[in-house]
Amino acid sequence: MGKSCCAPRCTQRYTKGSGVQFYRFPAEVDRQNLWISVLRREKWRLGEHDWLCSLHFVSGIFSQYLFSEISSNPWK
């Protein structure tokens, strides 16, 4: 299955050489719930094939330590 971003209204799909990175949600439940709350998706459950693309991070780069790296507007 190909990678596509699960953020609302985001149409990003993995394309080699595009420069857009895709990240899995954190395994740690508390951090995972924070990421999910930022997405503001009602009646949605995280699945094993859900990814978030780098366009939704403030710096465009994933940080495994800082939740603040996620933009407050994940569907920009």
C-alpha positions in Angstrom: 0.0 0.0 0.0 1.4 3.4 -0.9 1.8 6.2 1.6 -0.6 9.1 1.8 -1.2 11.8 4.4 -4.1 11.3 6.7 -4.5 15.1 7.5 -7.8 16.5 6.5 -7.8 18.0 3.0 -4.2 16.9 2.4 -3.7 15.2 -0.9 0.0 14.3 -0.5 1.0 10.9 -1.6 4.5 9.4 -1.6 6.4 10.2 -4.7 10.1 9.4 -5.0 12.2 12.6 -5.2 9.3 14.9 -4.1 11.1 16.0 -0.9 8.0 15.3 1.1 8.7 12.9 4.0 6.1 10.7 5.6 6.0 9.8 9.3 4.2 7.3 11.4 2.4 8.4 14.5 4.4 7.9 17.8 4.0 4.6 19.5 3.8 6.3 22.9 0.1 6.6 23.6 0.2 10.1 25.2 2.1 11.6 22.3 0.0 9.7 19.8 -3.1 11.2 21.3 -1.6 14.7 21.1 -0.9 14.3 17.4 -4.4 13.0 16.8 -6.0 15.9 18.7 -4.1 18.3 16.4 -5.6 16.7 13.4 -9.1 17.5 14.7 -10.7 14.6 12.9 -14.0 13.5 14.4 -14.9 9.8 14.6 -11.5 8.8 13.3 -9.3 6.0 14.6 -5.6 5.7 13.9 -4.8 2.7 11.7 -1.5 0.9 10.9 -1.4 2.5 7.5 -1.9 6.1 8.6 0.9 8.6 7.9 1.4 12.3 8.4 3.5 14.2 5.8 6.3 16.7 6.5 4.2 19.6 5.2 2.3 19.5 8.6 5.4 20.1 10.7 6.5 23.7 11.6 10.0 23.1 10.4 9.0 20.5 7.7 11.2 18.1 9.6 10.1 15.4 12.0 11.2 15.7 15.6 10.8 12.6 17.7 11.2 14.6 20.9 9.1 17.8 20.4 5.4 17.8 19.9 5.7 21.5 19.2 7.1 20.6 15.8 3.6 19.8 14.7 1.9 22.8 13.2 -1.3 24.1 14.9 -2.9 24.0 11.4 -2.1 20.5 10.2 -4.0 20.9 6.9 -2.2 24.0 5.6 
